[in-house]
Amino acid sequence: MIKTNVIRLLESAGIAPNIRTAGTGDEFTDAVRMAVNIGVEPERLFKTLVAETPEHEYFVFVIPAPATLHLKKAARAAGVKKIDLIPQKQLLPLTGYVHGGCSPIGMKKQFPTFLDETAILYDEIVVSGGRIGLSVGMAPETLAGYLTAEFADLTG
């Protein structure tokens, strides 16, 4: 098993993630497809989105795979007037992760993070393990505690 920075960070914090792998990543076109391939209900696989304000403040939003980030709700949760998703070309330089392998854990810099409130409906949720085709599962409260994330209504 290849250990990514995500797995190393979690283990060093005393968190034993449920590691799930599926293929090389070439066959994953979106988060819902990834969920199906690792045998998880799409609503339990959470994708990581990065957004910024016009003043270049960055925020991370972790939402269920089939959902869409509601930008007004995201801005409200972050306490800002306006927010937009960053262009995909900014993702790697800003976070250290590629599109499809972006994890809320172990970004180059920790940004304020918000976890969709639906996460609390599940004993375990799954997020990217830092590489396409690799995911890690844990209790939503464990993830929120590790990230100092807040639960919020982010979709709709």
C-alpha positions as a Python dict, from the first residue, in 0.01 Angstrom:
ca = {
    (1, 'M'): (0, 0, 0),
    (2, 'I'): (134, 337, -101),
    (3, 'K'): (116, 586, 183),
    (4, 'T'): (25, 934, 78),
    (5, 'N'): (81, 1244, 286),
    (6, 'V'): (-288, 1226, 385),
    (7, 'I'): (-248, 877, 532),
    (8, 'R'): (79, 967, 707),
    (9, 'L'): (-76, 1279, 862),
    (10, 'L'): (-383, 1094, 986),
    (11, 'E'): (-181, 807, 1130),
    (12, 'S'): (59, 1046, 1305),
    (13, 'A'): (-248, 1211, 1463),
    (14, 'G'): (-363, 871, 1593),
    (15, 'I'): (-641, 837, 1336),
    (16, 'A'): (-665, 501, 1158),
    (17, 'P'): (-844, 577, 830),
    (18, 'N'): (-1037, 314, 639),
    (19, 'I'): (-831, 312, 317),
    (20, 'R'): (-1012, 237, -8),
    (21, 'T'): (-852, 205, -349),
    (22, 'A'): (-993, 160, -696),
    (23, 'G'): (-801, 147, -1021),
    (24, 'T'): (-553, 396, -1155),
    (25, 'G'): (-787, 687, -1168),
    (26, 'D'): (-807, 707, -1547),
    (27, 'E'): (-1160, 568, -1539),
    (28, 'F'): (-1293, 823, -1288),
    (29, 'T'): (-1475, 1107, -1452),
    (30, 'D'): (-1634, 1243, -1136),
    (31, 'A'): (-1681, 1183, -764),
    (32, 'V'): (-2003, 984, -808),
    (33, 'R'): (-1823, 738, -1038),
    (34, 'M'): (-1542, 709, -781),
    (35, 'A'): (-1795, 629, -508),
    (36, 'V'): (-1948, 350, -717),
    (37, 'N'): (-1604, 208, -796),
    (38, 'I'): (-1501, 188, -430),
    (39, 'G'): (-1838, 51, -322),
    (40, 'V'): (-1964, 351, -125),
    (41, 'E'): (-2298, 524, -155),
    (42, 'P'): (-2233, 850, -345),
    (43, 'E'): (-2385, 1054, -61),
    (44, 'R'): (-2111, 923, 175),
    (45, 'L'): (-1823, 1018, -55),
    (46, 'F'): (-1741, 1383, -5),
    (47, 'K'): (-1559, 1590, -265),
    (48, 'T'): (-1330, 1879, -177),
    (49, 'L'): (-1383, 2217, -341),
    (50, 'V'): (-1172, 2528, -299),
    (51, 'A'): (-1318, 2875, -334),
    (52, 'E'): (-1190, 3229, -303),
    (53, 'T'): (-1325, 3573, -235),
    (54, 'P'): (-1253, 3877, -454),
    (55, 'E'): (-999, 3971, -184),
    (56, 'H'): (-818, 3636, -245),
    (57, 'E'): (-918, 3469, 80),
    (58, 'Y'): (-941, 3093, 32),
    (59, 'F'): (-1191, 2849, 183),
    (60, 'V'): (-1238, 2473, 155),
    (61, 'F'): (-1581, 2313, 124),
    (62, 'V'): (-1635, 1938, 160),
    (63, 'I'): (-1968, 1826, 15),
    (64, 'P'): (-2136, 1500, -93),
    (65, 'A'): (-2032, 1371, -436),
    (66, 'P'): (-2373, 1414, -604),
    (67, 'A'): (-2430, 1762, -460),
    (68, 'T'): (-2347, 2107, -593),
    (69, 'L'): (-2195, 2378, -376),
    (70, 'H'): (-2446, 2659, -322),
    (71, 'L'): (-2219, 2964, -343),
    (72, 'K'): (-2443, 3193, -136),
    (73, 'K'): (-2465, 2936, 143),
    (74, 'A'): (-2088, 2884, 122),
    (75, 'A'): (-2025, 3259, 147),
    (76, 'R'): (-2262, 3282, 445),
    (77, 'A'): (-2083, 2993, 620),
    (78, 'A'): (-1746, 3159, 556),
    (79, 'G'): (-1873, 3497, 673),
    (80, 'V'): (-1799, 3673, 344),
    (81, 'K'): (-2015, 3855, 88),
    (82, 'K'): (-1906, 3673, -228),
    (83, 'I'): (-1720, 3354, -311),
    (84, 'D'): (-1643, 3162, -630),
    (85, 'L'): (-1472, 2831, -702),
    (86, 'I'): (-1110, 2871, -802),
    (87, 'P'): (-1011, 2791, -1161),
    (88, 'Q'): (-890, 2433, -1194),
    (89, 'K'): (-541, 2549, -1303),
    (90, 'Q'): (-495, 2713, -959),
    (91, 'L'): (-570, 2395, -764),
    (92, 'L'): (-228, 2225, -781),
    (93, 'P'): (-16, 2533, -705),
    (94, 'L'): (-247, 2638, -420),
    (95, 'T'): (-319, 2303, -254),
    (96, 'G'): (-57, 2059, -381),
    (97, 'Y'): (-334, 1836, -518),
    (98, 'V'): (-460, 1764, -869),
    (99, 'H'): (-825, 1781, -972),
    (100, 'G'): (-988, 1453, -872),
    (101, 'G'): (-734, 1388, -597),
    (102, 'C'): (-784, 1695, -383),
    (103, 'S'): (-814, 1616, -15),
    (104, 'P'): (-908, 1853, 266),
    (105, 'I'): (-623, 1689, 460),
    (106, 'G'): (-262, 1796, 405),
    (107, 'M'): (-300, 2093, 172),
    (108, 'K'): (8, 2314, 135),
    (109, 'K'): (-166, 2558, 368),
    (110, 'Q'): (-467, 2489, 588),
    (111, 'F'): (-757, 2711, 489),
    (112, 'P'): (-1080, 2756, 683),
    (113, 'T'): (-1279, 2441, 610),
    (114, 'F'): (-1651, 2369, 611),
    (115, 'L'): (-1807, 2024, 601),
    (116, 'D'): (-2160, 1986, 470),
    (117, 'E'): (-2397, 1918, 758),
    (118, 'T'): (-2530, 1601, 590),
    (119, 'A'): (-2204, 1432, 693),
    (120, 'I'): (-2341, 1384, 1044),
    (121, 'L'): (-2602, 1146, 905),
    (122, 'Y'): (-2332, 880, 856),
    (123, 'D'): (-2104, 681, 1086),
    (124, 'E'): (-1831, 710, 824),
    (125, 'I'): (-1771, 942, 533),
    (126, 'V'): (-1505, 910, 266),
    (127, 'V'): (-1276, 1182, 126),
    (128, 'S'): (-986, 1178, -115),
    (129, 'G'): (-668, 1020, 10),
    (130, 'G'): (-462, 1271, -186),
    (131, 'R'): (-438, 1074, -508),
    (132, 'I'): (-689, 984, -777),
    (133, 'G'): (-826, 638, -700),
    (134, 'L'): (-740, 652, -327),
    (135, 'S'): (-989, 745, -56),
    (136, 'V'): (-993, 746, 322),
    (137, 'G'): (-1294, 693, 544),
    (138, 'M'): (-1356, 805, 901),
    (139, 'A'): (-1627, 940, 1127),
    (140, 'P'): (-1735, 1290, 1019),
    (141, 'E'): (-1669, 1423, 1369),
    (142, 'T'): (-1314, 1285, 1351),
    (143, 'L'): (-1253, 1457, 1019),
    (144, 'A'): (-1404, 1784, 1140),
    (145, 'G'): (-1196, 1772, 1457),
    (146, 'Y'): (-874, 1702, 1270),
    (147, 'L'): (-938, 1987, 1025),
    (148, 'T'): (-1093, 2224, 1279),
    (149, 'A'): (-1380, 2232, 1031),
    (150, 'E'): (-1729, 2362, 1092),
    (151, 'F'): (-2044, 2182, 984),
    (152, 'A'): (-2268, 2401, 765),
    (153, 'D'): (-2554, 2391, 516),
    (154, 'L'): (-2357, 2415, 190),
    (155, 'T'): (-2566, 2252, -83),
    (156, 'G'): (-2904, 2293, -240),
}
